[in-house]
Amino acid sequence: MRKAGGIPSTFVALLGRPAVNIVYLGLLGSLAAGLMTGVGAIPVLFSKDISVKWNNSLLGFAAGVMLSASFFSLIVPALDAATERYGSEVIAATIVVAGILLGALIVAGMNEALPHIHFVEGPEGVAKTSLSKIWLFIIAITIHNFPEGMAVGIGFGGGDVSNGTTLAIGIGLQNAPEGLAVAVALRGLGYGKWYAFLVALATGLVEPVGGVLGAAIIAFSEPFLPWGLAFAAGAMIYIISHEIIPETHRHGHQNAATTGLLIGLVFMLFLDVTLG
């Protein structure tokens, strides 16, 4: 298994100032992943209709990529890093379990406490708010995409560039169908194609904020590495279960969505092994 703890001496020698450069890599990686929401939304500029079945298959693929990344690019390296640091598998497992539960709990708390709105399910969070719908939508996207950006940043923050790169590619790939889903939903509500495309593009721009934060925390305080990796995994698993999978099963296309999930999971697994 990949050792996620510590910064390789060759990397230190190459960059000179590893902490600063790792944060920079976290920024670039999470920005590239975030911009993939816009890439995914490009079809709405040229196609009037995208079938619900195809959209659910792509969202299923996104869920599979995120699920695979949560385990093979976050949880496994977190266990390795904690075991290497503390020399005990029991302590390592305890830290990772606590980190996963904390990540899920924080996102669940944000989901309940912050007012936000979904295109299909409608308002969630606090019942009364004076915020406009666009701000409610921005909050919803922040809840969803911020942990993904943190995951990329944390991947780079541990000094394992291959792990950070794999995460950036994987999350970027799953962002594409999410961007398409946002754009399609906006088009279905009567918005213009360019407006739908630009909003979908903008939804990914919160990820670099999470990326910089995650990379900075880990780069300047290495003991947080296993906690950060597990936290990001827990946050992503909560999003998969609470947001993505239920949406893919709403319209009776469970088989297509499940097929997409399996393809996404094994694709990300292959990517993690070959690039890592």
Helices and strands as residue ranges (DSSP letters): H 9-15, H 18-41, G 42-45, H 52-68, I 69-75, H 76-86, H 89-113, E 116-118, E 122-124, H 133-157, H 161-188, H 193-203, G 204-206, H 207-220, G 222-224, H 225-239, I 240-244, H 245-248, H 254-275
